[in-house]
Amino acid sequence: MLTPSSDPSLVARQAGGKGRNLHTLTASGFDVPTWSILSLDVFAEFCRDSGLDGRLARLLADGWDTNAEEVAEDVARLIETAPLGEHIADAIALAYREAGGGTVAVRSSGAEEDGERHSFAGQFDSFLNVRGQEEVTARVRRCWASAFSGRSLRYRAQRGLPPDTGGVAVVVQRMVVAERSGVLFTADPTTGRTDRHVVSAVFGLGEGLVSGAVDADTVVLDAATGEPLTTIVADKQERYDAGSGPGCHASPVADSDRTTLSLTGADLARLHEVGIHISERYGAPQDIEWAIAEGNLWILQSRPVTPPAPAAEPAPDGELRIWDNSNIIESFSGVVFPLTYTFAADTYAKVYESYARALGVRGEQLREVREWTPHLLGHIHGRVYYNLFHWYRMVRMAPLYRLNRRVLEKSLGVAESISDELADELHPFTPRPGLRGRLSRLTRTVIFARRFFTVRKSVETFHRDFYRAYADFNNVDYDALPGDETYRRLRRLQRELIEKWGPMQVLDATILLSVGLLALLTRRWLPQAPEWFTWAAAAPGGVVESTEPVWALRELAARARADSDVLDLLERTPDDEAYQALSDAGRTGFLAAVDAYIADYGYRSPDELKLEVPDLHDDPAGLFTLLRDALPETDEATPQDHGGEADAYLDEHLRGPRRLVYERVRAKARAALTDRERLRFCRTRAFGAAKRMLRALGRDLERAGALAAWDDVFLLRLAEIKGAYEGMIVHTELRDLAAVRRRQLAADATLHAPSRFTTRGAPYWSGNLERAGWTSGPAARTGVRELRGIPCCPGVAEGPAVVTDTPHDTGGGILLTYRTDPGWVAALSSAAALVIERGSPLTHVAVVARELGIPTVVQVEGATTEIRSGSRLRVDGAAGTVTVLADPPVDGPTAGEDTSRTETHP
């Protein structure tokens, strides 16, 4: 017989699977009901002394696997009727006494049970509520016989195991009069995910749950924090309890408890804690049976979680596509309305077709380009993704494809490169063979080189022409115009502003080429340079236009601090009432400064490219949110040229002709990035003007009765608005379309969207999205304490995390977000550091953060899942590390936390 004080090596050999686990749990200090074990050698002695050895061997000879039920009946009859012998009877009596006598559970513990390869779960018998020596003895015999039951023999046959079981030990354990019982999995048993625990619970004994007779409550917990992620309360009509005789009896659950969760928050916290400790003890996820009695949590047994079998999936067929939201999420985050997506997709198509023409692509080749430019973006469950292969095709129109595609991946923040073999198969059009093909490539190279070396002049010309045309579109009251006139102006804006943007994409190609060459020279000539160095070396020189909103906001805050009445009004007035309050108070001077800011930067707001999101022209409340955060007086920073850090490093490590070459390439990269930031403002203003027009069209369609509400216009596609004004669609269709899409967007918003995935054939069909991880429910934390990303700006900062989807209330904390867009620039004014889960070192806000000297790390996978607002962080912008120094208080969200998120991220 074995007890908790037995030698562990003996237990390992003789206790069977359940017995070994009980000994480990007890030795580790967990609360386990008193137990003893009839070891494997007790069964072996019983078989030997009663003469069963030979008879069992004959029954388990050839044919046992095809005649399992008959063999099992014969074996059971032999074991239950064979004489015990005095020594075996005494061993059973002693085991019963060691377990405390009274009411016990008698459980089988197979030699191979709960093994690494085979669990034998449910194959052997267990008996509850057993009383008295005679009954215990009878149940011990039944446990021995269950090693050869029909189901056990079939289990062995299916897995190619021999019929010789190695014997069965028997656990005799004190019964716990459970008020609540259940099972805790420290990994999801259906998916194998280790970032969550799954608890199933019932009232009474767990027999009802294990047998499936009683519906159980189910709670999914975050594995790292224990926070409930999902809760399902079952209709618990019955419960199982110990009866007056052997076994259990069912009784009705009180009406007040049937639809009440059987576990309290304290119960769940205890289960989560004990689950972590048991998993750590075994070094693997566990399937734990537990019971709660008189306030104590008892552990009845634990075994490894059996990993789910992989689902058999048909081989995918059709065209391979890679969808990636890196970088594009900076412009179009979360669920994007159909009008925004179709307007953006139409813009991209026009711009890149124009780019191809600017590089001399003509005829059949241009027709092939037109086949894929409308599909540069995809719209999957409301989210915008790059259709990535087409972007490689676009890059290939310029020379030095292999270098440029690597830099494209860096600039987009793509986490995974495609293979060289696949990349070489991607072409913008069918390559021409022979001399004709070489001449075509040479012509494009010459045109590109000319545009490359004259790009600054082209930018200046574009900038001048853009603002001349923009003034014509911007200074118009579109609500005062007839709808068809506004529609015509929208079409003209697309022709005169957007379609002319194509040649400016040479600037992006210039950035790819110059930054790529700079990185190549850095690797060859400065192999020991820190990771942040290339981005600092390429940082735009002087004051970047995109930082202007920051300085303007600081000037506005300084003006407010200088006027005590204005300061008092801003501090006590809600953001959405501040503008009217200033007007009512007669603060015309300050209000004029606010109006000037909105006139200059009103289109530069969070989600500025999402047409459905109001900008500061429509709703100035966002400006007052940022202004309030900038009001505390601090040491004002000045624009910084972070190229100075690179200069110091270069002075020490690179001289002579190599330095001259390096500086020429560097100057080209810095100039190109500076010009890109200028063009980003142009893009913002072009989209802002289009936003005003489309809002006016929405109001016109509402007046006409085509839409129930003017903002339903954002639920339409651009082609449907065109159809409404060109006579291609019936107005009465639009209301129904808007209603259907609003419901679909609401459903889409609940889904977990992967950042990158592949499809074959039609993306929504054939299980493409299910395989890719499109699921509902929040992501869970793993509890990691240090995360790594790409270093963007050196410097170290410590402070509280402000995890948010909107740029507000940083208050000197560390701004941590899933993504940013250009509208976040003003929020950087008071941030101690910046951590972005998605994006790249060339992300707009990362570039500006370098100019402001803010330690910045991007592509920090899992940042918004693992870190909560109020956590104290240490951000090292040079090493690219984000370290959690302390967890936040547990009494609720910290100031600054955005608790209104409806979008969940990977």
ZAMARGU-4260 file (C-alpha; in steps of 0.2 Angstrom, whole numbers, plus 5000, padded with zeros to 4 digits):
<rodrens>
0) 5000/5000/5000 | 5006/5018/4996 | 5002/5034/5006 | 5008/5052/5004 | 5024/5047/5015
5) 5029/5033/5003 | 5045/5035/4993 | 5043/5045/4977 | 5052/5032/4967 | 5041/5018/4973
10) 5026/5029/4969 | 5032/5032/4952 | 5033/5013/4948 | 5018/5007/4958 | 5004/5020/4960
15) 4998/5021/4942 | 4994/5038/4933 | 4981/5045/4945 | 4991/5039/4960 | 5007/5047/4954
20) 4998/5064/4951 | 4990/5063/4969 | 5007/5060/4977 | 5014/5075/4967 | 5000/5086/4971
25) 5000/5082/4990 | 5019/5084/4991 | 5018/5101/4983 | 5006/5107/4996 | 4990/5107/4987
30) 4974/5103/4997 | 4970/5085/4992 | 4958/5074/5001 | 4966/5060/5012 | 4970/5045/5001
35) 4979/5029/5000 | 4984/5017/4985 | 4983/4999/4982 | 4998/4998/4972 | 5001/4988/4955
40) 5010/4974/4964 | 4994/4971/4975 | 4985/4967/4959 | 4999/4957/4953 | 4999/4947/4969
45) 4980/4944/4968 | 4982/4937/4950 | 4997/4926/4955 | 4989/4919/4971 | 4972/4916/4964
50) 4979/4907/4948 | 4972/4920/4937 | 4988/4924/4927 | 4987/4909/4915 | 4968/4911/4912
55) 4970/4930/4909 | 4984/4926/4896 | 4973/4913/4887 | 4958/4925/4886 | 4970/4939/4879
60) 4978/4929/4866 | 4973/4931/4847 | 4956/4938/4844 | 4954/4950/4859 | 4954/4965/4848
65) 4939/4959/4837 | 4929/4951/4851 | 4932/4964/4865 | 4915/4964/4873 | 4915/4945/4876
70) 4933/4944/4882 | 4929/4959/4894 | 4914/4949/4902 | 4924/4934/4904 | 4939/4943/4913
75) 4927/4953/4924 | 4918/4937/4930 | 4935/4929/4934 | 4941/4944/4944 | 4925/4947/4954
80) 4924/4929/4959 | 4942/4924/4962 | 4947/4922/4980 | 4956/4937/4988 | 4968/4929/5000
85) 4971/4935/5018 | 4985/4946/5013 | 4976/4955/4999 | 4960/4957/5010 | 4971/4965/5024
90) 4979/4977/5012 | 4962/4983/5006 | 4956/4985/5024 | 4972/4995/5028 | 4969/5006/5013
95) 4952/5010/5018 | 4957/5015/5036 | 4971/5026/5029 | 4959/5035/5019 | 4949/5039/5035
100) 4935/5026/5034 | 4918/5032/5032 | 4913/5037/5014 | 4926/5036/5001 | 4929/5036/4982
105) 4937/5021/4974 | 4946/5025/4958 | 4956/5015/4946 | 4974/5021/4942 | 4981/5012/4927
110) 4999/5009/4924 | 4999/5019/4908 | 4985/5032/4913 | 4989/5050/4910 | 5004/5047/4900
115) 5013/5058/4888 | 5006/5049/4873 | 4990/5041/4879 | 4979/5048/4893 | 4967/5033/4895
120) 4954/5046/4901 | 4937/5039/4905 | 4943/5021/4901 | 4944/5014/4919 | 4930/5014/4932
125) 4928/5025/4947 | 4915/5024/4961 | 4909/5037/4973 | 4900/5037/4990 | 4907/5020/4994
130) 4904/5015/5013 | 4910/4999/5023 | 4924/4987/5020 | 4913/4975/5010 | 4908/4988/4998
135) 4925/4995/4996 | 4932/4977/4992 | 4919/4975/4979 | 4923/4991/4971 | 4942/4987/4971
140) 4938/4971/4961 | 4927/4981/4949 | 4942/4994/4946 | 4954/4979/4943 | 4942/4972/4930
145) 4940/4989/4921 | 4957/4988/4915 | 4950/4974/4903 | 4933/4982/4900 | 4927/4982/4882
150) 4930/5001/4880 | 4948/4999/4887 | 4952/4985/4875 | 4945/4994/4860 | 4955/5010/4865
155) 4971/4999/4865 | 4966/4991/4848 | 4963/5008/4840 | 4980/5014/4846 | 4990/4998/4842
160) 4993/4994/4860 | 4995/4976/4867 | 4981/4970/4878 | 4993/4967/4893 | 4988/4982/4904
165) 5003/4982/4916 | 4990/4981/4929 | 4979/4993/4938 | 4982/5002/4955 | 4967/5008/4965
170) 4965/5024/4974 | 4955/5025/4990 | 4951/5043/4994 | 4940/5052/5007 | 4924/5059/4999
175) 4922/5078/4999 | 4904/5083/5002 | 4905/5096/4988 | 4894/5111/4987 | 4901/5115/4970
180) 4913/5104/4958 | 4920/5105/4941 | 4935/5104/4930 | 4949/5117/4926 | 4959/5116/4910
185) 4974/5127/4910 | 4974/5127/4891 | 4959/5128/4880 | 4955/5109/4877 | 4947/5113/4860
190) 4960/5124/4852 | 4976/5120/4863 | 4978/5139/4866 | 4988/5142/4882 | 4983/5160/4884
195) 4967/5156/4893 | 4960/5144/4906 | 4943/5136/4904 | 4933/5132/4920 | 4917/5121/4920
200) 4907/5120/4936 | 4891/5113/4943 | 4882/5113/4960 | 4885/5097/4970 | 4897/5083/4965
205) 4906/5083/4948 | 4899/5066/4943 | 4885/5075/4934 | 4897/5086/4924 | 4909/5071/4920
210) 4895/5060/4914 | 4887/5074/4904 | 4870/5072/4914 | 4871/5090/4920 | 4874/5106/4910
215) 4889/5116/4917 | 4893/5134/4919 | 4908/5138/4908 | 4920/5153/4911 | 4935/5157/4900
220) 4949/5166/4910 | 4964/5176/4904 | 4978/5165/4908 | 4989/5179/4914 | 4977/5189/4924
225) 4963/5178/4928 | 4951/5191/4921 | 4935/5182/4914 | 4934/5184/4895 | 4918/5175/4892
230) 4905/5168/4904 | 4891/5155/4899 | 4878/5152/4913 | 4870/5135/4910 | 4852/5131/4915
235) 4857/5119/4929 | 4841/5109/4932 | 4849/5095/4942 | 4863/5092/4954 | 4871/5076/4960
240) 4875/5073/4978 | 4880/5058/4989 | 4865/5046/4993 | 4861/5035/5007 | 4868/5020/4997
245) 4882/5018/4985 | 4884/5030/4971 | 4875/5047/4969 | 4857/5053/4967 | 4850/5068/4957
250) 4839/5081/4964 | 4832/5097/4957 | 4842/5113/4958 | 4833/5127/4967 | 4825/5139/4955
255) 4835/5154/4962 | 4851/5145/4957 | 4847/5137/4941 | 4852/5153/4930 | 4864/5159/4943
260) 4883/5157/4940 | 4889/5143/4952 | 4906/5152/4955 | 4909/5168/4964 | 4923/5180/4958
265) 4933/5174/4973 | 4931/5156/4967 | 4937/5160/4950 | 4952/5169/4957 | 4957/5154/4968
270) 4955/5142/4953 | 4965/5153/4942 | 4979/5154/4955 | 4979/5136/4959 | 4979/5132/4940
275) 4995/5142/4937 | 5004/5134/4952 | 4999/5116/4946 | 5004/5119/4928 | 5020/5126/4934
280) 5023/5111/4945 | 5020/5099/4930 | 5028/5110/4917 | 5013/5108/4905 | 4994/5113/4904
285) 4983/5102/4916 | 4966/5095/4917 | 4961/5098/4935 | 4946/5090/4944 | 4941/5101/4959
290) 4928/5103/4973 | 4923/5116/4985 | 4916/5111/5002 | 4914/5122/5017 | 4924/5136/5009
295) 4939/5125/5005 | 4945/5122/4987 | 4950/5103/4986 | 4960/5096/4971 | 4954/5079/4967
300) 4966/5075/4953 | 4976/5082/4939 | 4982/5076/4922 | 4990/5083/4906 | 4978/5092/4894
305) 4976/5080/4879 | 4980/5091/4864 | 4966/5093/4851 | 4968/5083/4836 | 4971/5093/4820
310) 4956/5096/4810 | 4956/5088/4793 | 4955/5102/4780 | 4953/5100/4761 | 4968/5107/4752
315) 4965/5125/4747 | 4963/5129/4729 | 4964/5145/4719 | 4974/5161/4718 | 4985/5164/4733
320) 4984/5181/4741 | 4993/5189/4756 | 4983/5201/4766 | 4993/5213/4778 | 4987/5228/4787
325) 5004/5234/4792 | 5006/5253/4789 | 4988/5255/4780 | 4981/5253/4798 | 4989/5270/4801
330) 4977/5278/4789 | 4962/5266/4790 | 4960/5258/4807 | 4947/5246/4814 | 4931/5245/4805
335) 4930/5256/4790 | 4914/5261/4782 | 4911/5256/4763 | 4912/5274/4757 | 4929/5277/4765
340) 4936/5260/4758 | 4929/5263/4740 | 4935/5281/4739 | 4952/5275/4745 | 4953/5261/4733
345) 4948/5272/4719 | 4961/5284/4724 | 4975/5271/4725 | 4970/5264/4708 | 4970/5281/4700
350) 4987/5287/4708 | 4996/5271/4704 | 4990/5270/4686 | 4996/5288/4684 | 5013/5283/4692
355) 5014/5269/4679 | 5011/5281/4665 | 5024/5293/4672 | 5037/5280/4671 | 5033/5277/4652
360) 5021/5262/4653 | 5010/5262/4638 | 4999/5250/4628 | 4996/5233/4633 | 5007/5234/4648
365) 4997/5249/4654 | 4981/5238/4652 | 4989/5224/4662 | 4993/5237/4676 | 4975/5243/4676
370) 4970/5225/4680 | 4978/5225/4697 | 4978/5244/4703 | 4960/5244/4708 | 4964/5230/4720
375) 4979/5236/4729 | 4967/5237/4745 | 4955/5223/4751 | 4940/5226/4763 | 4939/5210/4774
380) 4925/5211/4787 | 4926/5230/4787 | 4945/5231/4789 | 4956/5238/4776 | 4971/5227/4771
385) 4985/5228/4758 | 4983/5215/4744 | 5002/5213/4746 | 5007/5205/4730 | 5001/5220/4720
390) 5012/5231/4731 | 5027/5221/4725 | 5021/5223/4707 | 5021/5242/4710 | 5038/5242/4717
395) 5045/5232/4702 | 5040/5246/4690 | 5056/5255/4696 | 5074/5249/4695 | 5083/5239/4709
400) 5068/5228/4713 | 5077/5217/4725 | 5083/5231/4736 | 5067/5241/4735 | 5056/5227/4740
405) 5066/5224/4756 | 5064/5242/4760 | 5046/5242/4756 | 5044/5228/4769 | 5053/5239/4782
410) 5043/5254/4778 | 5026/5246/4778 | 5031/5237/4794 | 5028/5219/4786 | 5033/5206/4799
415) 5037/5192/4787 | 5046/5193/4770 | 5040/5183/4755 | 5053/5171/4748 | 5064/5176/4734
420) 5057/5163/4722 | 5039/5170/4725 | 5045/5188/4724 | 5053/5185/4707 | 5037/5178/4700
425) 5028/5195/4703 | 5028/5207/4688 | 5017/5223/4685 | 5014/5216/4668 | 5020/5202/4656
430) 5039/5205/4653 | 5044/5207/4635 | 5057/5195/4629 | 5073/5199/4620 | 5079/5216/4614
435) 5062/5223/4615 | 5061/5219/4634 | 5078/5226/4637 | 5074/5242/4629 | 5057/5243/4638
440) 5067/5241/4655 | 5080/5253/4650 | 5067/5267/4645 | 5059/5265/4662 | 5076/5266/4671
445) 5081/5282/4662 | 5064/5290/4665 | 5065/5285/4683 | 5083/5291/4685 | 5078/5308/4678
450) 5063/5309/4690 | 5074/5303/4704 | 5087/5317/4702 | 5074/5330/4699 | 5061/5325/4712
455) 5063/5340/4723 | 5059/5352/4709 | 5044/5341/4705 | 5038/5342/4723 | 5040/5361/4723
460) 5030/5362/4707 | 5016/5350/4713 | 5015/5359/4730 | 5012/5376/4721 | 5000/5369/4709
465) 4991/5359/4722 | 4987/5374/4734 | 4982/5384/4719 | 4968/5371/4715 | 4965/5367/4733
470) 4960/5385/4737 | 4947/5383/4723 | 4939/5368/4731 | 4941/5373/4749 | 4933/5390/4750
475) 4915/5384/4745 | 4899/5381/4755 | 4894/5365/4748 | 4878/5364/4758 | 4872/5379/4748
480) 4875/5371/4731 | 4863/5359/4722 | 4868/5341/4725 | 4872/5338/4707 | 4884/5353/4707
485) 4893/5346/4722 | 4894/5329/4714 | 4902/5337/4698 | 4915/5346/4709 | 4919/5330/4718
490) 4923/5322/4701 | 4934/5337/4696 | 4943/5336/4713 | 4947/5318/4709 | 4954/5323/4691
495) 4963/5339/4696 | 4970/5334/4713 | 4971/5315/4715 | 4974/5309/4697 | 4989/5321/4696
500) 4997/5313/4711 | 5004/5298/4701 | 5021/5306/4697 | 5023/5310/4715 | 5024/5292/4719
505) 5042/5293/4712 | 5045/5302/4729 | 5040/5285/4738 | 5051/5276/4726 | 5065/5288/4730
510) 5063/5285/4748 | 5064/5266/4746 | 5079/5268/4735 | 5089/5280/4745 | 5084/5273/4762
515) 5088/5256/4755 | 5105/5261/4749 | 5108/5270/4766 | 5104/5254/4775 | 5115/5244/4764
520) 5130/5256/4766 | 5127/5255/4785 | 5128/5236/4785 | 5144/5236/4775 | 5153/5251/4782
525) 5146/5252/4800 | 5142/5234/4805 | 5142/5238/4823 | 5130/5253/4822 | 5115/5251/4833
530) 5098/5247/4826 | 5091/5264/4828 | 5105/5272/4819 | 5099/5271/4801 | 5083/5279/4805
535) 5091/5293/4814 | 5103/5296/4800 | 5089/5297/4788 | 5078/5308/4799 | 5072/5324/4790
540) 5083/5339/4793 | 5076/5355/4801 | 5058/5358/4805 | 5047/5345/4797 | 5030/5352/4792
545) 5021/5338/4801 | 5027/5345/4817 | 5019/5362/4815 | 5002/5356/4824 | 5013/5352/4839
550) 5021/5369/4840 | 5004/5378/4836 | 4996/5368/4850 | 5009/5373/4862 | 5008/5391/4857
555) 4989/5390/4860 | 4991/5382/4877 | 5004/5396/4882 | 4991/5409/4877 | 4978/5400/4888
560) 4989/5400/4903 | 4993/5418/4901 | 4974/5422/4903 | 4967/5416/4919 | 4949/5418/4914
565) 4952/5407/4898 | 4962/5395/4908 | 4948/5393/4921 | 4935/5391/4908 | 4944/5378/4899
570) 4948/5368/4915 | 4930/5367/4921 | 4920/5366/4904 | 4918/5349/4895 | 4927/5348/4879
575) 4911/5347/4868 | 4905/5364/4876 | 4921/5373/4877 | 4919/5382/4860 | 4902/5389/4864
580) 4907/5394/4881 | 4922/5404/4875 | 4910/5413/4863 | 4897/5416/4877 | 4911/5423/4888
585) 4916/5435/4875 | 4934/5428/4873 | 4935/5433/4855 | 4954/5435/4855 | 4957/5417/4861
590) 4943/5411/4850 | 4951/5419/4835 | 4967/5409/4839 | 4957/5393/4840 | 4948/5397/4823
595) 4966/5400/4816 | 4972/5383/4822 | 4957/5374/4815 | 4958/5384/4798 | 4977/5378/4797
600) 4976/5361/4804 | 4957/5356/4805 | 4959/5342/4794 | 4973/5335/4804 | 4964/5325/4816
605) 4963/5307/4822 | 4957/5295/4808 | 4958/5310/4796 | 4956/5299/4781 | 4941/5290/4787
610) 4927/5300/4779 | 4914/5295/4792 | 4925/5302/4806 | 4921/5321/4809 | 4937/5332/4809
615) 4940/5348/4819 | 4930/5358/4807 | 4915/5348/4811 | 4918/5345/4829 | 4931/5356/4838
620) 4929/5346/4854 | 4945/5335/4849 | 4955/5351/4849 | 4950/5355/4867 | 4954/5338/4873
625) 4972/5340/4866 | 4973/5358/4872 | 4968/5353/4890 | 4982/5340/4890 | 4995/5353/4884
630) 4990/5366/4898 | 5001/5361/4912 | 5017/5371/4910 | 5033/5361/4906 | 5050/5364/4899
635) 5045/5367/4881 | 5055/5357/4869 | 5062/5364/4853 | 5062/5356/4836 | 5077/5343/4836
640) 5088/5338/4822 | 5091/5320/4826 | 5103/5319/4812 | 5115/5326/4825 | 5116/5309/4834
645) 5120/5301/4818 | 5133/5314/4814 | 5142/5311/4831 | 5142/5292/4827 | 5148/5295/4809
650) 5162/5307/4815 | 5169/5293/4826 | 5167/5278/4814 | 5167/5284/4796 | 5178/5296/4787
655) 5186/5299/4770 | 5178/5295/4753 | 5166/5283/4761 | 5159/5297/4772 | 5157/5308/4757
660) 5147/5294/4748 | 5137/5290/4763 | 5132/5309/4766 | 5126/5310/4748 | 5115/5295/4750
665) 5109/5301/4767 | 5105/5319/4760 | 5094/5311/4747 | 5085/5301/4760 | 5082/5315/4772
670) 5076/5327/4758 | 5064/5314/4752 | 5057/5311/4769 | 5055/5329/4772 | 5046/5331/4756
675) 5035/5316/4760 | 5029/5324/4776 | 5024/5340/4765 | 5014/5329/4753 | 5006/5320/4768
680) 4998/5337/4772 | 4992/5339/4754 | 4984/5322/4755 | 4975/5326/4771 | 4968/5342/4764
685) 4963/5334/4748 | 4953/5320/4758 | 4947/5334/4770 | 4939/5343/4755 | 4932/5327/4748
690) 4925/5324/4766 | 4915/5340/4765 | 4908/5337/4748 | 4902/5319/4753 | 4894/5326/4769
695) 4885/5338/4758 | 4879/5325/4746 | 4873/5315/4761 | 4862/5329/4767 | 4856/5331/4749
700) 4851/5313/4748 | 4842/5314/4764 | 4832/5329/4758 | 4828/5319/4742 | 4822/5305/4753
705) 4835/5293/4747 | 4843/5291/4764 | 4834/5290/4781 | 4849/5300/4789 | 4862/5310/4780
710) 4877/5301/4788 | 4870/5285/4780 | 4880/5291/4765 | 4895/5283/4773 | 4887/5266/4771
715) 4886/5268/4752 | 4900/5264/4740 | 4907/5277/4729 | 4900/5269/4714 | 4882/5270/4722
720) 4884/5288/4725 | 4889/5290/4707 | 4875/5280/4702 | 4863/5291/4711 | 4868/5306/4702
725) 4871/5298/4685 | 4855/5289/4684 | 4863/5272/4686 | 4854/5267/4702 | 4836/5268/4709
730) 4836/5280/4724 | 4824/5268/4734 | 4838/5255/4735 | 4849/5266/4745 | 4839/5265/4762
735) 4839/5246/4762 | 4858/5245/4757 | 4862/5257/4771 | 4852/5247/4784 | 4860/5230/4779
740) 4877/5237/4779 | 4875/5245/4796 | 4870/5228/4804 | 4885/5220/4795 | 4897/5233/4802
745) 4891/5230/4819 | 4894/5211/4817 | 4911/5214/4810 | 4916/5225/4824 | 4915/5210/4836
750) 4927/5200/4826 | 4946/5197/4831 | 4955/5203/4815 | 4972/5195/4812 | 4986/5207/4806
755) 4991/5196/4792 | 4984/5181/4783 | 4983/5172/4767 | 4968/5166/4756 | 4966/5155/4741
760) 4952/5158/4728 | 4938/5169/4734 | 4943/5176/4751 | 4927/5174/4760 | 4923/5156/4755
765) 4931/5139/4758 | 4936/5142/4776 | 4949/5155/4771 | 4945/5167/4785 | 4941/5154/4798
770) 4959/5146/4795 | 4966/5163/4796 | 4960/5166/4814 | 4945/5177/4811 | 4936/5174/4828
775) 4925/5183/4840 | 4930/5187/4858 | 4944/5197/4865 | 4963/5192/4865 | 4970/5185/4881
780) 4986/5190/4890 | 5001/5179/4892 | 5009/5189/4907 | 5026/5192/4898 | 5035/5206/4907
785) 5047/5212/4892 | 5041/5216/4875 | 5053/5220/4860 | 5050/5230/4844 | 5060/5240/4832
790) 5069/5255/4840 | 5065/5271/4831 | 5072/5285/4842 | 5085/5283/4856 | 5081/5288/4874
795) 5075/5280/4890 | 5058/5285/4898 | 5049/5278/4913 | 5031/5281/4918 | 5013/5275/4918
800) 5006/5267/4902 | 4992/5276/4894 | 4984/5263/4882 | 4972/5271/4871 | 4964/5271/4854
805) 4962/5290/4853 | 4976/5303/4856 | 4971/5311/4873 | 4975/5312/4891 | 4993/5307/4890
810) 4998/5318/4904 | 5016/5315/4903 | 5014/5296/4902 | 5020/5283/4890 | 5008/5283/4875
815) 5004/5266/4870 | 4993/5262/4855 | 4989/5248/4842 | 4991/5261/4828 | 4993/5279/4825
820) 4988/5291/4811 | 4994/5308/4807 | 4981/5316/4818 | 4990/5309/4833 | 5004/5322/4831
825) 4997/5335/4842 | 4996/5322/4856 | 5015/5319/4856 | 5017/5336/4865 | 5015/5328/4882
830) 5020/5310/4879 | 5036/5304/4888 | 5038/5290/4876 | 5028/5282/4861 | 5025/5263/4859
835) 5016/5257/4843 | 5010/5239/4841 | 5009/5241/4822 | 5017/5253/4810 | 5035/5255/4805
840) 5050/5266/4807 | 5044/5276/4793 | 5026/5278/4800 | 5021/5296/4800 | 5020/5298/4819
845) 5036/5289/4822 | 5045/5301/4810 | 5038/5316/4820 | 5042/5308/4836 | 5060/5307/4831
850) 5060/5326/4827 | 5053/5329/4845 | 5066/5318/4853 | 5053/5306/4860 | 5059/5288/4864
855) 5049/5277/4851 | 5048/5259/4848 | 5036/5252/4834 | 5031/5234/4829 | 5029/5229/4848
860) 5019/5213/4845 | 5005/5211/4858 | 5008/5228/4867 | 4990/5233/4868 | 4985/5215/4874
865) 4999/5213/4887 | 5000/5230/4894 | 4986/5239/4903 | 4984/5257/4907 | 4992/5262/4923
870) 5006/5249/4922 | 5023/5257/4925 | 5034/5255/4910 | 5052/5257/4905 | 5054/5261/4887
875) 5072/5260/4879 | 5070/5268/4862 | 5088/5262/4857 | 5086/5244/4862 | 5068/5243/4856
880) 5062/5236/4873 | 5047/5239/4883 | 5048/5233/4901 | 5033/5231/4913 | 5040/5237/4930
885) 5024/5236/4940 | 5006/5231/4936 | 4992/5244/4938 | 4980/5246/4953 | 4966/5233/4952
890) 4952/5245/4957 | 4948/5250/4939 | 4955/5259/4924 | 4969/5272/4926 | 4966/5290/4920
895) 4969/5290/4902 | 4963/5273/4898 | 4952/5271/4884 | 4938/5260/4890 | 4926/5262/4875
900) 4935/5251/4863 | 4924/5240/4852 | 4938/5234/4841 | 4949/5220/4847 | 4967/5217/4839
905) 4982/5201/4836
</rodrens>
